[in-house]
Amino acid sequence: MAIRPYSITLLAIIGAGALASALVVPAGSSSAAGSIPPPPAEKVAPEGDQVAVLAGGCFWGIERLFEHVRGVKSVTSGYAGGTRATANYADVSSGRTRHAEAVRIVYDPARISYGRLLQIYFSVAHDPTQLNRQTPDVGPSYRSAIFPQNAAQRAVAQTYIAKLTRTGAFTRPIVTTLESGRFYPAEAYHQDFMRKNPDHPYIVRWDMPKLAAFRKEYPGLYRN
């Protein structure tokens, strides 16, 4: 894809030269990406591979970032929150399907906890204070949302959001929602998009900085 659909409309309205400056939105305002409080400790680590489903804007960059996390076994881009019938890029992009662009993360809880995944998600993967958008991407399909896969995950997410709010980790309110709904894989051309297209303008502008921030703030969790 040469350019995401929202950009085609904006280019026609404001012109290519003004696009970058017009779309810059301040990120979350923790003093440093890794400075947000740690997640709550899990009382009992689950056994066997586990699944986390997270939404935070365009899935291209989030997919690639979590592929670099130690303990993560696989990451799939897709859609969560709506029905199977509307789980396709054209429908989801309309903003009328209840789907969010999301990633399905399979991880080993003996190597990384669900709470630690959430810490990465909140601190470097996206800005949890942007409502129904993420940087240049606008609409409910780009919302900040967590899809807990069980009651334990929901409890960890609720407790962590409350802690981040209580400690003032961000200067603006956290708008991340906890939702339910099935996950559906996205089209094949979306899978591993960042790995296959590292020089794509969108990837360079919006996703490479997130990966660099993760590597800097969490060197012990980063893997090539």
N, C-alpha and C positions, 0 to 999 in steps of 0.2 A: 504494500500500500504506500503510495507516494506521500499522502497526507491524510490525516483523519478527517471525516466528514464535516465536523463542526468548523474546521479551518477553511474549508472551501467557501462557506457562507461568509465568514469573517473577512477573508481575503477580498471578496467581492465588495464588501462594505467599506473597509478601511484601507485596503491596499496592502501589498506584501511588506512594504518597508516599515509600516507601523505595527505589524502584527506582534512582534516580540514584546515591545514596550506596552502595548495595550493589554496583553494577556498576563503580565507578571502580577501574581498575587502573593502577598507575604506568607511565608510558611509559619508553622506553629512556633511559639515563642519560648520554648525552654531555652535556658542559657547556653546549653550545648546538647547535641543530640543524645549523648550517652548519660546526661546528667539527670534524667527523670528517675524517680524512685524505682527500686527493683520491684518485681512482681511479688504477690503473696506466695508464701511457701505452700506447696501442695501437701496435704496431709498424708496421702498415700499415692505413690506413683503408679499409674496403670501399667499393666503388663501387656506386652505385645505392641505392634505398630498401632499408632493412633492417627486420627485425621483432624485437621483444623481447616475451617473454611473462613476466609477473611476477604473483605472488600474494601478497597481504598483508592478508587480512581482506576485509570487504565491498567488492565491486568498485565500488559507487556513487562513493565519494569518490576512490579511486585513479584511476578513469577520468577524472573531471573535473580532478584535479590535473595529470595528464600532458597533458591537452588544453591546458593553459596553458603548456607547456614549448616554448620556441623550438626549432624544428627537428623537432618532432613533427607529423606530417601527419594521423594519425587514431588514435583509441583505441576499442577495442571491448571491452565487458564479456562475459565468458563463463566457460567451465569448462575446466580442463586437468588431465590426469593419469589420467582414466578412459576409458570407452568412449562411443561415440556414443549407444548405447541408453540410457545413464543421464545424458546431458548435458541435464538439465532441473532446474529449481529445486527441485521437490518431492523428487526422488531425491537430488540433491546435498546438500540440507539434512539428510538422514537421517544423513550422515556415513559411509555404507557403500559409497560408489561409487569411492573413490580420487581423485575430482575435488577440485580446489580452486577457489574463486572466483578468477578471474584476469582480467587485461587483456592484450589484444594491441595492442602499440604499433608503428605504422609510423612510422619516423623517417628523416631525411636525415643520414647519417653525416658529410657535409661541414659540417653545422651543429651537430650534437651527437653525442657519442660514446656508445657502449654503456656505457662506464665511468661517464660523467657521469649517465646515466639511473640507474645503480645507486647512485650517490652520493645522488641525490634519493630514490630508493626506500628506502635505509637510513636516511637522516637525517630526512626529514619525511613520507614517505608512509605509514609504518607503524613498528611497534616490532619489530625482528627478534629480540628476546629473549623474546617470548611464544610458548610452545609450544602448538600446536593451538588457538589462540584469537587474538583481536585485540580489545582493550578489551572491550565487552560480548558480542561474538560468540564462542561457544564451540563447538569441534568441529574435526575435521581438515579440513573444507572451508574453514576460515578460517586455515589454516596459512601460515607464511611460506615461500615456495618460489620458486625461479627455474627456468624451463624454457629452458635455452640452446637456440638454434636451430642452432648449429653448434659445431665444436670451438674456434674462436677465442673465442666468447662464453663457453663453459664455462671456458676458461683464464683469461679476465679475471675472471669471477665467483669462481673458486677463489682466485686471487691476491689479490683485493680482500678477501674474507672473511678470509683468513689475515692480511692487513695490519691489518684492523680488530681482529682478535683480538690480534695481537702488540702493537699500540699501546694496547690497553685503551680503545678508543673507547666501550665500554659496560661498566658494572660487572657486568652479568650476561652469561652466555654467549650468543653468537649461535646461534640454533637454525634458521636458514634452511637449507633443503635444496636441492640441485641435482637436478632430476628430468627425466625425459623423458616424452613423451606429447603427443598432439595437442590442439589448442585448438578448442573448439566455441563459437560465439557463443551468448550467453544469449537469453532471450525478449525480444521487442521492448520490453516495458514496463520492462525493466531498462536499456535503452540510453539514455544521456544523462539518467539519472534525477535526478542532482543539478542539472543545468541546468534541467530542467523543474519540479523541486520544491525550490527553494532554501529554502522555509520549513518543510519537513518536519522534525519534531522530531529524528529521527535525524541528518539532515544537519546541522542547526544544532549539535547537541551534539557530534558526533564528527568530521564532515568539514570544516566551515568552519574550525576551528582549524588543520587540516593545510594547507589552502590559504593561510591567512594566514601560517603559518610559512614556506611555500615562497616566498611573495612577499617576505617580510622577509629571508630568508637568501640567496636567489638572485635578487636584483633584475635582474641581467643576463640571466637565463634566463627570466624571467617575461614572458608576453605576455597581453594582455586577450582 
